């Protein structure tokens, strides 16, 4: 019989001995997917609350638009930038309203239209939000979103929830698949009553009418007249703001909580 005490080095080195919160293999495993969802919700939520962000104006649009790009790209970029500035100045993002900020510009955090809208808020000296997503071709955050409000998500679903849950309004500039996905996500939430009333404005009527035949959906009975009225159009940054106000955008709202439906 060998009474020598064995080494516990193998026990200490075993993955099972790691503190759960420090065990990346465990945290990234299938069984922890729900926890990772919770973490992606909680991390952004905590910083948004610290900054007093009570409501947002969400701006979508193509990451491919460039300030000096072809065709209408410079116009789209400059108007998105102008809208980011005037919405921040007029909407309550600059107002320390009892520690609460309203109508803070929120984008997907990347280049193109997202950069332009964040840049406009930056020009106005206001905070703005960038909800970035991890992609196979890595997206880097643009430099104009507020660093403390620049987030990165793995799950599109959690990113979309954060984009939707504080939204007072949605402004959609020309874009492709990703922009269409985000637009119809919000339209569906409005149509089904899963989101509270909020104005939705599409920038550049000609572009959107060439891409989506909204009236054809109505003519074929695929949407109701009320559904069709969820979509508004605007041609300039000032026109966007006026259309938002005319369709119910609330400026300096009273205390509200993020909608629990999301």
C-alpha positions as a printed Julia matrix, in Angstrom:
262×3 Matrix{Float64}:
   0.0    0.0     0.0
   1.28   3.42   -1.0
   0.26   6.03    1.59
   2.01   8.91   -0.17
  -0.32  11.83   -0.63
  -0.98  12.36   -4.36
  -0.59  15.75   -6.0
  -3.77  17.75   -6.53
  -2.28  19.51   -9.53
  -4.62  17.69  -11.92
  -7.66  18.74   -9.85
  -6.61  22.37   -9.87
  -5.91  22.25  -13.6
  -9.25  20.65  -14.44
 -11.75  22.89  -16.28
 -14.4   21.83  -13.78
 -12.44  23.57  -11.0
 -12.5   26.98  -12.69
 -14.8   29.6   -11.23
 -17.88  29.51  -13.41
 -17.76  33.25  -14.1
 -14.13  32.93  -15.22
 -14.56  29.83  -17.37
 -14.87  31.02  -20.95
 -15.31  27.5   -22.35
 -18.29  27.02  -20.05
 -19.78  30.46  -20.7
 -19.55  29.98  -24.46
 -21.08  26.5   -24.37
 -24.57  25.59  -25.59
 -26.05  25.33  -22.1
 -25.22  28.99  -21.37
 -26.88  30.51  -24.42
 -29.71  31.9   -22.29
 -27.2   33.45  -19.9
 -25.37  35.07  -22.81
 -28.68  36.56  -23.96
 -29.19  37.97  -20.47
 -25.66  39.38  -20.35
 -26.11  41.14  -23.7
 -29.32  42.67  -22.41
 -27.96  43.67  -19.01
 -24.64  45.2   -20.06
 -26.18  47.68  -22.5
 -29.12  48.34  -20.19
 -26.83  49.31  -17.33
 -24.87  51.87  -19.37
 -28.0   53.34  -20.94
 -29.47  53.86  -17.47
 -26.24  55.41  -16.18
 -26.43  57.94  -19.03
 -30.11  58.58  -18.36
 -31.22  57.49  -21.83
 -34.98  57.29  -21.52
 -35.93  57.31  -25.2
 -34.26  57.25  -28.61
 -34.72  58.12  -32.24
 -33.44  55.13  -34.2
 -31.75  55.85  -37.53
 -31.22  53.01  -40.01
 -29.51  53.08  -43.42
 -26.81  51.53  -45.52
 -23.27  51.03  -44.25
 -22.15  51.41  -47.88
 -23.11  55.06  -48.23
 -20.06  57.32  -48.32
 -19.7   61.05  -47.71
 -17.93  61.39  -51.07
 -19.55  58.38  -52.74
 -21.33  58.09  -56.1
 -24.76  59.36  -57.08
 -26.93  60.46  -54.19
 -24.59  59.08  -51.51
 -23.24  62.53  -50.5
 -26.78  63.91  -50.22
 -28.02  60.99  -48.12
 -24.96  61.22  -45.88
 -25.2   64.99  -45.37
 -28.92  64.86  -44.61
 -28.48  62.0   -42.14
 -25.78  64.04  -40.45
 -27.98  67.14  -40.43
 -30.86  65.16  -38.96
 -28.65  63.71  -36.22
 -27.7   67.24  -35.22
 -31.12  68.87  -35.29
 -32.85  65.94  -33.56
 -30.24  66.05  -30.8
 -30.67  69.8   -30.41
 -34.47  69.77  -30.38
 -35.41  66.38  -29.0
 -33.99  66.4   -25.49
 -30.68  64.57  -25.84
 -28.86  67.68  -24.63
 -31.34  68.35  -21.84
 -30.55  67.05  -18.39
 -34.25  66.64  -17.64
 -34.02  65.42  -14.06
 -31.22  63.1   -15.11
 -33.15  61.81  -18.14
 -32.35  62.23  -21.84
 -34.97  61.82  -24.54
 -34.8   61.15  -28.28
 -31.12  60.26  -28.22
 -29.86  59.21  -31.67
 -29.33  55.44  -31.84
 -27.84  53.61  -34.82
 -26.29  50.28  -35.69
 -22.93  51.83  -34.88
 -21.13  51.21  -38.16
 -20.11  53.32  -41.17
 -22.26  55.01  -43.81
 -25.63  56.39  -42.75
 -25.03  55.14  -39.2
 -21.81  57.15  -38.99
 -23.53  60.2   -40.44
 -26.34  60.2   -37.85
 -23.93  59.64  -34.96
 -21.71  62.37  -36.41
 -24.59  64.84  -36.43
 -25.22  64.2   -32.74
 -21.49  64.6   -32.13
 -21.56  67.94  -33.99
 -24.32  69.08  -31.63
 -22.36  68.01  -28.55
 -24.95  65.37  -27.7
 -24.48  61.72  -26.72
 -25.51  59.07  -29.23
 -25.66  55.3   -29.25
 -24.03  52.69  -31.48
 -25.48  49.17  -31.3
 -22.83  47.23  -33.22
 -23.03  43.59  -34.26
 -20.27  41.0   -34.64
 -20.12  39.93  -38.31
 -17.95  37.51  -40.31
 -16.35  40.57  -41.92
 -15.79  42.47  -38.72
 -17.62  45.77  -38.4
 -15.74  48.43  -36.48
 -17.65  51.13  -34.63
 -17.64  54.58  -36.14
 -15.78  57.2   -34.14
 -18.8   59.44  -33.5
 -20.97  57.37  -31.16
 -20.37  58.1   -27.48
 -17.7   55.64  -26.23
 -19.7   54.67  -23.13
 -22.72  54.05  -25.38
 -20.89  52.04  -28.04
 -21.96  48.41  -27.68
 -21.25  45.16  -29.49
 -23.67  42.25  -29.74
 -23.37  38.67  -30.88
 -27.12  38.09  -31.14
 -29.12  40.04  -33.7
 -32.24  39.43  -31.61
 -30.84  41.16  -28.55
 -29.47  44.02  -30.62
 -32.87  44.51  -32.24
 -34.57  44.49  -28.86
 -32.34  47.27  -27.59
 -32.93  49.24  -30.79
 -36.7   48.88  -30.37
 -37.37  49.09  -26.66
 -36.65  52.8   -26.14
 -37.56  54.02  -29.63
 -39.76  57.11  -29.83
 -39.33  57.21  -33.62
 -37.71  55.4   -36.54
 -36.0   57.15  -39.46
 -34.86  54.96  -42.34
 -32.46  56.18  -44.99
 -31.76  54.21  -48.19
 -30.24  50.82  -47.52
 -30.1   47.16  -48.46
 -30.89  43.81  -46.85
 -29.94  44.82  -43.3
 -31.91  48.07  -43.48
 -34.94  46.26  -44.91
 -34.72  43.64  -42.16
 -34.67  46.29  -39.44
 -37.42  48.35  -41.08
 -39.84  45.44  -41.38
 -39.02  44.26  -37.86
 -40.32  47.59  -36.51
 -43.22  47.75  -38.96
 -44.34  44.29  -37.89
 -44.1   45.2   -34.2
 -46.24  48.27  -34.87
 -48.73  46.37  -37.03
 -49.21  43.7   -34.38
 -49.31  46.12  -31.45
 -46.13  44.72  -29.92
 -44.57  48.18  -30.0
 -46.15  51.4   -28.74
 -47.18  54.02  -31.32
 -44.16  55.65  -32.92
 -43.73  57.53  -36.21
 -41.79  55.79  -38.99
 -40.27  57.99  -41.69
 -38.49  56.79  -44.83
 -36.04  59.23  -46.36
 -36.13  59.78  -50.15
 -39.54  58.8   -51.5
 -38.23  57.92  -54.98
 -35.69  55.45  -53.62
 -38.15  53.64  -51.41
 -40.94  53.55  -53.98
 -38.48  52.0   -56.46
 -37.53  49.31  -53.93
 -40.85  48.53  -52.2
 -44.29  48.93  -53.74
 -46.16  49.78  -50.55
 -49.32  50.71  -52.44
 -49.23  47.36  -54.24
 -49.32  45.58  -50.89
 -52.48  47.54  -50.1
 -54.01  46.94  -53.55
 -53.49  43.19  -53.24
 -55.05  43.14  -49.79
 -51.84  42.12  -48.04
 -51.97  45.06  -45.63
 -54.77  47.25  -44.37
 -55.2   50.97  -44.99
 -54.15  51.52  -41.39
 -51.0   49.44  -41.94
 -50.13  51.49  -45.02
 -50.39  54.68  -42.96
 -47.57  53.44  -40.72
 -45.12  54.53  -43.43
 -44.34  58.21  -44.05
 -41.82  59.83  -46.39
 -39.53  62.85  -46.19
 -36.99  64.53  -48.47
 -34.78  66.64  -46.16
 -33.59  66.55  -42.57
 -35.99  69.36  -41.66
 -38.81  67.53  -43.41
 -38.02  64.39  -41.39
 -38.26  66.31  -38.14
 -41.54  67.99  -39.12
 -43.03  64.65  -40.19
 -42.02  63.06  -36.9
 -43.64  65.88  -34.91
 -46.77  65.81  -37.09
 -47.06  62.06  -36.49
 -46.77  62.16  -32.73
 -43.11  62.36  -31.73
 -43.06  63.4   -28.09
 -40.38  65.87  -27.04
 -39.27  65.87  -23.38
 -41.62  63.07  -22.43
 -42.8   62.3   -18.93
 -41.32  59.35  -17.07
 -41.67  56.12  -19.04
 -40.24  52.67  -18.81
 -39.0   50.56  -21.73
 -41.98  48.63  -23.11
 -42.13  45.24  -21.45
 -43.47  43.56  -24.6
 -39.99  43.41  -26.08
